[in-house]
Amino acid sequence: MATNKQASIRYRILDNCLSNPQKRFSFQDLLDCLDTELSEINPNHKNISVRTLREDIKYMRSPEGGSAPIEIYKQDGKSYYRYADKDFKLYNQGLNSPEVQQLKSAIEMLSKIEGLPQMGWIQEMGAKLEEVFFLEKTDQLIMSHDNNRYLKGIEYLGTLFHAILYKKRIRIKYRSFNATKETIHDLSPYHLREFNNRWFLFGWNQEYNTLTNLALDRIIAIEDSHLKYIENDSWDFSAYFEDIVGVSFNSSTLEEIQIWFNVKAAPYVLSKPLHGSQKVVSNDENGLIIKLDIIPNYELETLILSFGERAKVLSPESFKNVMYARVKAMYEGYG
């Protein structure tokens, strides 16, 4: 490789262009890419000449330059440049250009999560990726997440994340919705979970001798605890929520619940199952009947109620009565 630093940077930029299978590069496109990237590095950059680009391509093709298999191909009557070997990379970075672009996009999405003051390294990582891999820049929004940046309690996410990561015991001043006064929870934090645009913390409460679930929007303050952190050797949170909808456990008993949906709701339920255990019992002109092997809880009740008159619980009788009581209370409220 050439020892000239400026030339070395150009070769890296061209290497990224020629190894990118998702975009076509004409000779002019290569010139434009070089000028754009070099201008980002040096605001006083002067445009690359046609002669310089030709010499760069010639050098990269040579044994001294890495024997890059650069080919010219025709498409729609125009000439484009690429590597004949799709797996070739002059500067082997372990990841190809599209993979690196996807990694940067993921980091950018993480950096947009509000309330993570200790996560400055995420923005730094994105900038570093741009610098090292000469990534394409775009102002276009490609993906978005339904995130409420004004959600109360989200400012604690960073603190709790680090408490879990570094196994630090914490004291939480907390007040639930129906409580008349504050309570103190001395927790060994284990897991953070988001559901229905709310965040929840799961941790071991030694005073209650149980796993505790706290909503972040009800937290008043968090302090360090002087007590020893208790390791989690009882719960696998990758499987912990498999038998429920949401985050709350009313019991530990699985039940088979059958629910009817009218024909208008059926396509939605089939395309977006209520739960991973969902199975179709019947689907005809009378509507859709599904069954769930699930632990009933408040979140499941609310999910079914969200379908209004388009859904009805068929069995078991105990859960059907719970739903009937809630529907009756709604009816009386409107009456």
Secondary structure, 3 states (H helix, E strand, C coil): CCCCHHHHHHHHHHHHHHCCCCCCECHHHHHHHHHHHHHHHCCCCCCCCHHHHHHHHHHHHCCCCCCCCEEEEEECCEEEEEECCCCCCCCCCCCCHHHHHHHHHHHHHHHCCCCCCCCHHHHHHHHHHHHHHCCCCCCCCCCCCCCCCCCCCHHHHHHHHHHHHCCCCEEEEECCCCCCCCEEEEEEEEEEEEECCEEEEEEEECCCCEEEEEEHHHEEEEEECCCCCCCCCCCCCCCCCCCCCCCCCCCCCCEEEEEEECCCCHHHHHHCCCCCCCEEEEEECCEEEEEEEECCCHHHHHHHHCCHHHEEEEECHHHHHHHHHHHHHHHHHHC
